[in-house]
């Protein structure tokens, strides 16, 4: 099999390649996800939720007694009970 006029094919390819490279491409924009945390708002929401649960479950006398102990500095927290609460045992 004999292929003739190969220079014409190469010239056509070069013309197409050159005209294609002149086309403008849109600038690329980096697509990123963004997550923002509002820690202060989360803490306030947790406090208000806890306060609502506390007021519904605990007698006022016990709450007053615990508040007084915390304010005076005599309230002691059992580390094991904290761990149990975190691990939900």
N, C-alpha and C positions, 0 to 999 in steps of 0.2 A: 504494500500500500504506500502510495507516495502522497505526501502533503506538500502542496504548493501554496505560495503567497502567504507564508507565515508572517512576513513583515507587516502585512495588512492587519492581521489579527492582533499582533503586538501593538501596533499603532492605535487600533481601536480600544484595546484594553487600557493603554496609557491615557487616552483621552477621557475615558469613562472614569478612571481612577483619579485623574486630576480634577475633573469637574465635581466628583463626589467629595473630594477633600476640601473644596472651597465652601461647601455648605456649612452654614453656621449651626452649631449645636447649642442647645439650651444649657445654661450653667447648671452644674449639679448642686443640689442642696442636700446637705447632710440631714438625714431623718433620724431624730433621736426621740426617745421617750423621756418624759420629765415627771418625777414624782416629788411632791413637796409634803412634808409632815409639819403640822402645827402642834408641837409637843405641848405647849401651854394650854391650848384649847382642849387637847385630849385629857390632860390632867384635870382641868376644870370639869369636864364632862364626867370623868370617873369619880371625882369628889362629889358632885351633885347626885350621881347615881347611888353612890355609897351612902350619902346622907339620907336620901329618900328611903333606901332599904333599912337603914339603921332606925330611922324614926318610925317606920312601920313595924319593926320587929322587937325593938328593945324598950323596956320601961324607962320613963324619964328619970327616975331616981338613979338607975344604974348608969345612964349616960352622964348625968351630972357628977356622979362619983368618979367615973373614969376621966372626965374632963378635968376635974380638980386634981386628980393624981398626975395626969400628964402635965398640967400647968405648974404643979409644985416640983416636978422632977422625980417623984417617988414611984412612978409607974414603971414596972420592969416587964420587958417583953421576953417571953420564952423563945429562944432561937429554934427549938425543935418544933414548936407550933407554927412558926413562920414557914419552916421548910415543909412541914406537912401540908400547909395550906397551898404553898406553891406547887408541890408535887401532887396534891389532891389525894392524899392517902386517908 
